[in-house]
């Protein structure tokens, strides 16, 4: 994929456009109010097709994680931490944990979104350890 092709996709384009602006969004159902991810044609709770992308706080907690020592392709540099993050609004995102050593990541760790270049050079949402009081990335990390 080249240029802005990912923003032109009907279901996921608004998500990638927000990532390009360093904003985290998630689908929110207009009928039942549930936040969900990944974007899909109908709400997974009530099957309504009336949903929109809404801003997310970008704060969450590590639900589960694993350290990848043997990346699937050379574009990925190991080791890295792949995690399922429970985001504050009640949705999950499979993502990377950055700005800390793999052995420092733990279940229920407070994290905050940070946009980092992916293997193709385009930004992706990742999460970094959060400062306890603010929910923002810890001091010394970029956002």
C-alpha positions as CSV (number, residue, x, y, z in Angstrom):
1,X,0.0,0.0,0.0
2,X,1.3,3.4,-0.9
3,X,0.4,7.0,0.0
4,X,-2.9,7.4,1.7
5,X,-4.6,4.3,0.4
6,X,-5.4,3.0,3.9
7,X,-7.5,6.2,4.6
8,X,-9.6,5.4,1.5
9,X,-11.0,2.1,2.8
10,X,-14.7,2.4,3.6
11,X,-14.7,0.7,7.0
12,X,-11.3,1.6,8.4
13,X,-10.4,4.8,6.5
14,X,-11.5,7.2,9.3
15,X,-9.5,5.3,11.8
16,X,-6.3,5.6,9.7
17,X,-7.0,9.2,8.9
18,X,-7.2,9.9,12.7
19,X,-4.0,7.9,13.3
20,X,-2.3,10.2,10.6
21,X,-3.4,13.2,12.8
22,X,-2.1,11.4,16.0
23,X,-5.6,10.9,17.3
24,X,-7.0,7.6,18.6
25,X,-10.7,6.9,17.7
26,X,-13.0,3.9,18.1
27,X,-16.4,2.9,16.7
28,X,-19.3,3.8,19.0
29,X,-22.8,2.4,18.3
30,X,-25.5,5.1,18.0
31,X,-28.2,2.6,19.1
32,X,-26.7,1.0,22.2
33,X,-23.7,3.1,23.0
34,X,-21.1,0.3,23.0
35,X,-17.5,1.0,22.0
36,X,-15.9,-1.7,19.9
37,X,-12.9,-2.6,17.8
38,X,-12.3,-3.6,15.0
39,X,-14.6,-1.6,12.8
40,X,-17.3,-3.8,11.3
41,X,-20.5,-3.3,9.3
42,X,-22.8,-3.8,12.4
43,X,-22.4,-3.3,16.1
44,X,-21.4,-6.6,17.7
45,X,-23.8,-6.1,20.6
46,X,-27.1,-5.0,18.9
47,X,-26.4,-5.4,15.2
48,X,-27.2,-1.7,14.4
49,X,-25.4,-0.2,11.5
50,X,-25.6,3.3,13.0
51,X,-22.1,3.7,14.4
52,X,-19.5,6.5,14.1
53,X,-15.9,6.9,15.0
54,X,-15.5,8.9,18.3
55,X,-12.4,10.2,20.1
56,X,-10.7,8.0,22.7
57,X,-8.8,9.1,25.7
58,X,-5.9,6.9,24.7
59,X,-5.5,5.7,28.2
60,X,-5.8,2.0,29.2
61,X,-4.4,-1.0,31.0
62,X,-2.5,-4.0,29.7
63,X,-5.0,-7.0,29.7
64,X,-2.5,-9.5,28.3
65,X,0.9,-9.5,26.6
66,X,3.6,-11.5,25.1
67,X,7.1,-10.8,24.0
68,X,8.0,-11.6,20.4
69,X,11.6,-12.7,20.1
70,X,11.4,-14.1,16.6
71,X,9.6,-11.5,14.4
72,X,7.5,-12.8,11.5
73,X,9.4,-10.8,8.9
74,X,12.7,-8.8,8.7
75,X,10.8,-5.5,8.9
76,X,9.9,-6.1,12.5
77,X,12.8,-5.8,15.0
78,X,12.6,-8.1,18.0
79,X,12.2,-8.4,20.8
80,X,9.0,-6.4,21.1
81,X,5.9,-6.6,23.3
82,X,2.5,-7.3,21.7
83,X,-0.4,-6.6,24.0
84,X,-4.1,-6.5,24.3
85,X,-4.9,-3.2,25.9
86,X,-8.2,-2.5,27.7
87,X,-8.9,1.1,26.6
88,X,-10.7,3.4,29.0
89,X,-13.9,3.6,27.1
90,X,-14.5,-0.2,27.2
91,X,-12.8,-1.5,24.0
92,X,-9.7,-3.5,23.3
93,X,-6.8,-2.8,21.0
94,X,-4.1,-5.3,19.9
95,X,-1.0,-3.1,19.9
96,X,2.7,-2.7,20.9
97,X,4.0,-1.6,24.2
98,X,6.9,0.8,23.7
99,X,9.4,2.9,25.8
100,X,10.1,0.1,28.3
101,X,11.9,-3.2,28.4
102,X,9.8,-6.3,27.7
103,X,10.3,-7.7,31.2
104,X,8.9,-4.4,32.7
105,X,5.5,-5.0,31.1
106,X,2.8,-6.5,33.4
107,X,-0.9,-7.2,33.5
108,X,-3.0,-4.2,34.6
109,X,-0.1,-1.8,33.8
110,X,-1.4,1.8,33.1
111,X,-0.5,2.8,29.6
112,X,-1.2,5.7,27.2
113,X,-1.3,6.0,23.5
114,X,1.8,7.0,21.6
115,X,2.1,7.1,17.8
116,X,5.2,5.4,16.4
117,X,6.4,4.5,12.9
118,X,5.4,1.0,11.9
119,X,7.5,-1.4,9.7
120,X,6.4,0.5,6.6
121,X,7.3,3.9,8.1
122,X,3.7,5.1,8.5
123,X,2.5,5.8,12.1
124,X,0.6,3.3,14.1
125,X,-0.9,3.5,17.6
126,X,1.2,1.9,20.3
127,X,1.1,2.3,24.1
128,X,3.7,3.4,26.5
129,X,3.8,3.2,30.3
130,X,1.7,6.0,31.7
131,X,2.6,8.4,34.5
132,X,0.4,7.3,37.4
133,X,-1.4,10.5,38.0
134,X,-2.0,11.7,34.5
135,X,-2.6,8.7,32.4
136,X,-0.2,10.2,29.9
137,X,3.1,8.6,28.8
138,X,5.8,8.7,31.5
139,X,8.3,11.6,31.5
140,X,10.8,11.4,28.7
141,X,8.5,9.8,26.2
142,X,7.2,11.5,23.1
143,X,3.6,11.5,22.2
